Amino acid sequence: MSSTSIPIPPHRFAEAIRELPLSNLHFKAAELRNSVAHLYSSNQQLQQYAAQGDHECAEAIRENMDVMKRMEERINMLRVEVEGRGCPWSEGDTRDARGEVNGDMNGDSEVATRHISRNSPLRPMDDGESTRSHNGRMGDDELRTRSREQLREVEDDEDENDRRIKYSAEITCVFAEQSVKTSNSSQSIRMQAANRLQKALRTGSGLTFGAWQMLPGSNQARTIARCGFDWVLVDTEHGNIDDNSMHEAVAAIAACGVSPVVRIASNEGWMVKRALDAGAHGIIVPLLRNADDARKLVQSAKFPPAGQRGFGSPFPMEKFSGQTSTEYLQQANESLVTIVQIETREALQNIDAIAKVPGIDVLFVGPFDLGNNIGHSILDGTMHDELKEAVAKILEVAKENKKNSGIYSTSGEQARQFADQGFQMVSVIADMVALPAYLTSALAKAKGSYAHSALNVAKGAISGAAKITGPYGR
């Protein structure tokens, strides 16, 4: 993210304001102070993410501070002009921007907004306006509208004085639009930061651990999410989860501050839309075969112009950081994670082309289906050497193309091994592995003797719970 400089040199600003009426000078000072307050409020919300090592948020804070500094300079020039005419300038007119906004970032942004509103030479905001301004919902748009209205009022007159007024109005529009642009960038970063999976993938090594949900129910989803995972995958391909259960699970997981990821059953546009409209932070699509399949997925997952996703669901915004529907529309393309499963012979052969498709974020290995498709099924819990080589190739291609990599595993020990190899999105366990394995083990211990325990563990192995021979313990 790069700073956008304000293209109005200070000397031209000073010249433009000399012929303005006194009321206009106060009006522009109030507009600039409101813009500073909005940027300060954005910085307050971004600071918590910057403290966690999010470099984009830290850069946004620095950009906001640069803009606020330039706005302060203009406010001070307005003060000099007002005092030069022998008129008073209230003490709060300079203190609100410098002392309460550009000072300690741990201060109270709401207090700063109220202070700026209270000292406005125009009129104080009512409580509703102050609240909306503090939340960044109303003030920026109103600021631009009022500036544009003032600009239109003087367009009919062409004498020198009116041209100066028109130019000064343009200056205010530049500041207002800079404030709106920075505020929108901050909103987008907040939505991305609310996506725990995406944030983790973009921070440090990018390592994340997740769990697989196959049984329906919001309580089930919450229980898994509260175990400390970065993400929980809601499996509508092989799991016992229908559309309604998927919606409930996504909401429950997101409410725990964990990223809900939905694996759809097939690369169908309507399935992608249902998952994302429910509020999924990411989608994973099985059994891709080539780059065309990957491009089709991106088209389904992205809003125009990057894709063809339809807009209108009222549900996804609350699964992030409280965006409005318009903000979600503007920010979703950069804030959601699009994942393809590499688990067919064709996908392995076309892995380089798939990795180069824009909009694909993660190459996720499905080792069991991949083994089946290249003739080396995992039958006894171990991988054939050729399957290991295929997995290593996918990991290497992901690195070469600056994509994240992921893989399915069936235990904590195996997940640790894959993480040490360099995989970043690593599943740890599925509920339909953990539940029968734990229950079988507990029952075996309850029955007492070593012989009894051994016998029951053997029974568990026969049922597929004690020894992992398939994706879900089968």
C-alpha positions in Angstrom: 0.0 0.0 0.0 1.5 3.3 -1.0 0.8 6.7 0.3 -1.2 9.1 -2.0 0.2 12.6 -1.8 -2.2 15.5 -1.9 -1.5 17.4 -5.1 -2.0 20.9 -3.7 1.2 22.8 -2.9 1.0 24.8 0.4 1.7 28.1 -1.3 -1.3 27.6 -3.8 -3.5 26.7 -0.9 -2.5 29.9 1.0 -3.2 32.0 -2.1 -6.6 30.4 -2.7 -7.9 31.0 0.9 -6.9 34.7 1.0 -10.1 35.9 -0.8 -12.5 33.6 0.9 -15.1 34.9 3.3 -14.4 34.3 7.0 -17.3 31.8 7.3 -15.8 29.7 4.5 -12.5 29.5 6.3 -14.1 28.2 9.4 -16.2 25.8 7.3 -13.1 24.3 5.6 -11.3 24.0 9.0 -14.3 22.0 10.3 -14.3 19.7 7.3 -10.6 19.0 7.6 -10.9 18.3 11.4 -13.7 15.9 10.7 -11.5 14.1 8.1 -8.7 13.9 10.6 -11.1 12.4 13.2 -12.2 9.7 10.7 -8.6 8.8 10.0 -7.8 8.7 13.7 -10.7 6.4 14.3 -9.5 4.1 11.5 -6.0 4.0 13.1 -7.5 3.0 16.4 -9.2 0.0 14.9 -6.1 -0.9 12.8 -3.7 -0.7 15.7 -4.8 -4.0 17.3 -3.9 -5.8 14.2 -0.6 -4.0 13.6 0.4 -5.0 17.2 0.0 -8.6 16.1 2.5 -8.2 13.3 0.1 -7.4 10.4 2.4 -5.3 8.2 -0.4 -4.0 5.9 -2.2 -2.6 8.9 1.0 -0.9 10.1 1.5 0.6 6.7 -2.1 1.9 6.6 -1.6 3.5 10.0 1.6 5.3 8.7 -0.3 6.4 5.6 -3.2 7.8 7.7 -0.7 9.7 9.9 1.0 11.3 6.8 -2.4 12.4 5.5 -3.4 13.8 8.9 -0.1 15.7 9.2 -0.8 17.4 5.8 -4.3 18.2 6.9 -3.0 19.7 10.1 -0.7 22.0 8.0 -3.7 23.2 6.1 -5.7 23.8 9.3 -2.8 25.8 10.6 -2.7 27.9 7.4 -6.4 28.6 7.9 -5.7 29.7 11.5 -3.0 32.1 10.3 -5.4 33.6 7.8 -8.2 34.0 10.3 -6.0 35.6 12.9 -4.4 37.8 10.2 -7.8 39.3 9.7 -8.0 40.2 13.4 -10.5 37.5 14.2 -10.3 35.0 17.1 -9.4 31.4 16.6 -10.7 29.1 19.3 -8.0 27.2 21.2 -9.7 23.9 20.3 -9.3 24.5 16.6 -5.6 23.5 16.7 -5.6 21.3 19.7 -8.1 18.8 18.5 -6.1 17.8 15.4 -2.6 18.0 17.0 -3.0 17.1 20.6 -5.8 14.5 20.5 -5.5 13.0 17.1 -1.8 12.9 16.1 -0.7 12.3 19.7 -1.0 9.1 21.7 -2.6 6.4 19.5 -4.0 4.8 22.7 -6.2 7.8 23.2 -10.0 7.9 22.9 -11.1 8.4 19.3 -14.7 9.0 20.3 -13.6 11.8 22.6 -11.6 13.3 19.8 -14.6 13.2 17.4 -16.9 14.8 20.0 -14.3 17.5 20.7 -13.9 18.3 17.0 -17.7 18.4 16.6 -18.1 20.6 19.7 -15.6 23.2 18.4 -17.0 23.4 14.9 -17.7 27.0 13.9 -20.7 25.8 11.9 -22.7 23.8 14.3 -22.3 20.9 16.7 -23.3 17.4 15.4 -26.2 15.8 17.1 -25.5 12.4 18.9 -26.7 10.4 15.9 -24.4 12.2 13.5 -21.5 12.0 15.9 -21.9 8.3 16.3 -22.1 7.7 12.5 -19.1 9.9 11.9 -17.1 8.0 14.5 -18.0 4.7 12.8 -17.0 6.0 9.4 -20.5 5.5 7.9 -21.7 9.0 7.2 -19.2 11.8 7.6 -17.0 11.1 4.6 -19.9 11.0 2.1 -21.5 14.1 3.6 -18.2 15.9 3.5 -17.8 15.2 -0.2 -21.4 16.1 -1.0 -21.2 19.4 0.8 -18.0 20.3 -0.9 -19.3 19.4 -4.4 -22.4 21.4 -3.7 -20.3 24.4 -2.8 -18.3 23.8 -6.0 -21.5 23.8 -8.1 -22.7 27.0 -6.5 -19.8 29.0 -7.9 -19.4 27.4 -11.3 -21.7 30.0 -13.0 -19.5 33.0 -12.0 -16.1 33.6 -13.7 -14.6 36.6 -12.0 -11.3 36.2 -10.2 -12.7 36.0 -6.7 -15.1 33.2 -7.6 -12.4 31.3 -9.4 -10.4 31.4 -6.1 -13.5 30.2 -4.2 -14.0 27.4 -6.8 -10.3 26.4 -6.5 -10.6 26.3 -2.7 -13.7 24.1 -2.9 -11.7 21.8 -5.1 -9.0 21.7 -2.4 -11.6 20.6 0.1 -12.9 17.9 -2.2 -9.3 16.5 -2.6 -9.0 16.2 1.2 -12.4 14.7 1.6 -11.8 12.1 -1.1 -8.3 11.3 0.3 -10.0 10.7 3.6 -12.7 8.4 2.0 -10.0 6.5 0.1 -7.9 5.9 3.2 -11.0 4.9 5.2 -12.1 2.4 2.5 -8.6 0.9 2.5 -8.7 0.6 6.2 -12.1 -1.1 6.0 -10.7 -3.6 3.5 -7.8 -4.4 5.7 -10.1 -4.9 8.7 -12.2 -7.4 6.7 -9.0 -9.2 5.7 -7.8 -9.2 9.3 -11.2 -10.7 10.4 -10.4 -13.6 8.1 -8.2 -15.5 10.5 -7.1 -18.0 7.9 -6.1 -15.4 5.3 -4.4 -13.3 7.9 -2.3 -16.3 9.2 -1.4 -17.3 5.6 -0.1 -13.8 5.0 1.9 -13.5 8.2 5.3 -15.0 9.0 5.6 -18.6 7.8 1.9 -18.7 7.0 1.3 -21.9 9.1 -2.2 -22.6 10.1 -3.9 -25.6 11.6 -7.5 -26.6 11.0 -10.1 -29.3 11.7 -12.6 -31.1 9.6 -16.3 -31.1 10.5 -18.4 -33.9 9.0 -21.3 -34.1 11.5 -24.0 -31.4 11.4 -24.9 -29.0 14.1 -24.0 -25.6 15.4 -23.0 -27.0 18.8 -20.6 -29.4 17.0 -19.2 -26.5 15.0 -18.7 -24.4 18.1 -17.1 -27.2 20.1 -14.5 -27.8 17.4 -13.9 -24.0 16.8 -13.2 -23.5 20.6 -10.4 -26.0 20.6 -7.9 -23.4 19.2 -7.9 -24.1 15.5 -7.3 -21.3 13.0 -10.0 -22.7 10.7 -12.7 -25.3 10.6 -13.7 -27.0 7.3 -17.4 -27.7 6.9 -17.4 -30.7 4.6 -20.5 -30.8 2.3 -18.7 -33.2 -0.1 -18.4 -36.3 2.1 -19.9 -35.0 5.4 -23.4 -35.4 6.6 -24.0 -31.6 6.1 -26.7 -30.2 4.0 -27.2 -26.5 2.9 -29.1 -25.5 6.1 -26.5 -27.2 8.3 -23.7 -25.5 6.4 -25.2 -22.1 7.0 -25.6 -22.8 10.8 -22.0 -24.2 11.1 -20.5 -21.2 9.2 -22.2 -18.8 11.6 -21.2 -20.7 14.7 -17.5 -21.0 13.7 -17.2 -17.3 12.7 -18.7 -16.3 16.0 -15.8 -18.0 17.8 -13.3 -15.9 15.9 -12.3 -18.8 13.7 -12.4 -19.0 9.9 -15.2 -21.2 8.5 -14.1 -22.9 5.3 -16.6 -24.8 3.2 -15.7 -27.7 1.0 -18.3 -27.9 -1.7 -19.2 -31.2 -3.4 -18.3 -30.1 -7.0 -17.0 -27.2 -9.0 -20.5 -25.8 -9.6 -21.1 -22.0 -9.5 -24.3 -22.3 -7.5 -22.4 -24.3 -4.8 -19.7 -21.7 -4.6 -22.3 -19.0 -4.2 -24.2 -20.8 -1.5 -21.0 -21.2 0.6 -19.8 -17.7 0.2 -23.2 -16.2 0.7 -23.4 -18.0 4.0 -20.3 -16.1 5.1 -17.5 -18.7 4.5 -14.1 -17.1 4.7 -12.9 -19.6 2.1 -14.0 -22.4 -0.2 -12.2 -25.6 -1.2 -13.2 -27.4 -4.3 -12.3 -31.1 -4.9 -11.2 -33.1 -7.9 -10.0 -30.3 -10.2 -8.2 -31.5 -13.3 -6.8 -28.5 -15.2 -6.3 -24.7 -15.3 -9.7 -24.3 -17.0 -11.4 -25.8 -13.9 -9.4 -23.4 -11.7 -10.4 -20.4 -13.9 -14.1 -21.5 -13.7 -13.8 -21.6 -9.9 -12.3 -18.1 -9.8 -15.2 -16.8 -12.0 -17.7 -18.2 -9.6 -15.9 -16.9 -6.4 -15.2 -13.3 -7.4 -17.6 -10.4 -8.0 -17.3 -8.5 -11.3 -15.2 -7.5 -12.9 -12.9 -10.2 -11.7 -15.6 -12.9 -11.9 -19.3 -13.5 -12.2 -20.5 -14.0 -8.6 -24.0 -12.7 -8.0 -24.5 -10.1 -5.2 -27.4 -10.0 -2.8 -27.0 -12.2 0.3 -27.7 -10.4 3.6 -25.8 -13.0 5.6 -22.0 -12.9 5.0 -21.1 -9.4 6.4 -21.6 -10.4 10.1 -19.1 -13.2 9.7 -16.3 -10.7 9.4 -16.0 -7.3 11.0 -19.4 -5.7 10.5 -19.1 -4.5 7.0 -22.2 -3.1 5.2 -23.4 -5.0 2.2 -21.7 -2.4 -0.1 -18.4 -2.7 1.7 -18.6 -6.5 1.5 -19.2 -6.2 -2.3 -16.1 -3.9 -2.6 -13.8 -5.9 -0.4 -14.8 -9.6 -0.7 -12.6 -10.3 -3.8 -9.5 -9.5 -1.8 -10.6 -10.9 1.6 -11.7 -14.5 0.8 -9.5 -17.5 0.3 -10.0 -19.7 -2.9 -8.6 -23.2 -2.5 -8.2 -26.0 -5.0 -7.7 -29.6 -4.1 -5.0 -31.4 -6.1 -6.0 -35.0 -6.0 -6.3 -36.3 -9.6 -3.7 -37.5 -12.0 -4.7 -34.8 -14.4 -4.3 -32.0 -11.8 -0.9 -33.4 -10.9 0.1 -33.3 -14.6 -1.2 -29.7 -14.9 -0.1 -28.5 -11.6 2.1 -25.7 -13.0 -0.7 -24.2 -15.1 -3.2 -24.5 -12.2 -0.8 -22.7 -9.9 -0.4 -19.8 -12.4 -4.2 -19.0 -12.4 -4.8 -15.6 -10.8 -7.2 -15.8 -7.9 -6.2 -19.2 -6.7 -4.7 -18.8 -3.2 -4.0 -22.3 -2.0 -3.0 -25.7 -3.6 -4.4 -28.3 -1.2 -3.3 -31.9 -1.4 -5.9 -34.6 -1.0 -3.5 -37.5 -0.4 -6.0 -40.4 -0.4 -7.7 -39.6 -3.7 -4.4 -38.6 -5.2 -3.0 -41.9 -4.2 -6.0 -43.7 -5.7 -5.7 -41.8 -9.0 -2.0 -42.4 -9.5 -2.3 -46.1 -8.6 -0.9 -46.0 -5.1 -3.8 -46.1 -2.7 -3.2 -45.6 1.0 -4.4 -48.9 2.4 -2.4 -49.4 5.5 -1.8 -45.9 6.7 1.5 -45.4 4.8 2.3 -43.6 1.6 4.1 -45.1 -1.4 7.3 -43.4 -2.5 5.7 -42.2 -5.7 2.9 -40.6 -3.8 5.4 -38.9 -1.5 7.1 -37.6 -4.6 3.9 -36.3 -6.0 3.1 -34.5 -2.7 6.6 -32.9 -2.7 6.1 -31.7 -6.3 2.9 -29.9 -5.4 4.5 -28.2 -2.5 7.4 -27.1 -4.6 5.2 -25.8 -7.4 3.2 -23.8 -4.9 6.4 -22.2 -3.5 7.6 -21.4 -7.0 4.4 -19.6 -7.9 4.0 -17.8 -4.5 0.9 -19.8 -3.7 0.1 -21.2 -0.3 0.0 -25.0 0.1 -2.2 -27.2 2.2 -2.7 -30.9 2.9 -5.1 -33.2 4.7 -3.8 -35.3 7.6 -5.3 -37.7 10.1 -3.5 -37.0 13.3 -1.5 -34.4 15.2 1.7 -36.2 14.6 1.2 -36.4 10.9 0.1 -32.7 10.8 3.4 -31.7 12.5 5.4 -33.6 9.9 3.6 -31.9 7.0 4.1 -28.5 8.7 7.8 -29.2 9.1 7.9 -29.9 5.4 6.6 -26.4 4.6 2.8 -26.9 4.2 0.9 -23.9 5.5 -2.8 -24.9 5.6 -2.7 -28.2 7.5 -5.7 -30.2 8.8 -5.1 -31.9 12.1 -8.2 -34.1 12.7 -11.7 -34.8 11.6 -14.6 -35.1 14.0 -15.4 -38.6 12.6 -11.9 -39.7 13.3 -11.5 -38.2 16.7 -14.9 -39.2 18.1 -14.8 -43.0 17.4 -11.1 -43.2 18.2 -11.5 -41.6 21.6 -14.7 -43.5 22.5 -13.1 -46.8 21.5 -10.0 -46.0 23.6 -12.0 -44.9 26.6 -14.1 -48.1 26.5 -11.1 -50.3 26.2 -9.6 -48.7 29.3 -12.8 -49.0 31.2 -13.0 -52.8 30.5 -9.9 -53.3 32.6 -7.2 -55.8 31.9 -4.5 -55.6 29.3 -5.9 -58.5 27.4 -9.4 -56.9 27.4 -7.8 -53.6 26.2 -5.9 -55.3 23.4 -9.0 -57.1 22.3 -11.1 -54.0 22.2 -8.4 -52.0 20.4 -8.3 -54.8 17.8 -12.1 -54.5 17.5 -11.7 -50.8 17.0 -9.1 -51.4 14.2 -11.6 -53.7 12.5 -14.2 -50.9 12.6 -11.6 -48.4 11.3 -11.4 -46.3 14.4 -8.0 -47.2 15.9 -5.9 -47.4 12.7 -6.2 -44.7 10.0 -6.5 -46.4 6.6 -8.6 -43.7 4.8 -9.5 -40.0 4.9 -11.9 -40.5 7.8 -10.7 -43.6 9.5 -12.2 -46.1 7.1 
